């Protein structure tokens, strides 16, 4: 889960593309990129990294750079349901949903 930025170190980390996150299991804060490296080539939410995107009409995207040109050129528009971000992306859309398979440590402790 994303963690709120606080302090100067969080803002410097943002300059190199890292964002603060918090583990839902143990509450530890850490820094990481929004999306894992193998998935960077697919369309994802720039705010939260979600891949489960909905196509929306180009006119619904209200913020961003060069919006008029992107609409005119027919860039695909997407909406991220969890954070409600609307954006354009030329990257191919691939719906990637996290698996609900238990971690290896959970399998061992269940035996």
C-alpha positions, 0 to 999 in steps of 0.5 A: 500500500502506498505511504504518504510522503513525509520529510526531505528524504521522501522527496529526494527518493521521488526524484529518482522514481522511488515512492514510499510504500508500507507493508500491509502485513508488518507495517514496515515502510520501504521505497520501491518503484510504482511497478516492477521492472518486467511490467513497466512496458504495459499501461499502468496507473502513474499514481498507484501502479494498478494494471486493472484499468478501464478504457474511457472516452478521451474527453474525460481526461482533464489533467496532464500535458498536451491533452489536446494533442493526445486527443487529436492523435487518438491516444488511448485513455484509461481510468484507474478505479482505486485512485480514480486517476484518468490518463493517456498511455501509448503502452499496450494494455494488459490486465494484470491482477495479483494472484491470491496464492498463499506465500511459500512460508504460509504453505510450510506452516500449514503442513 
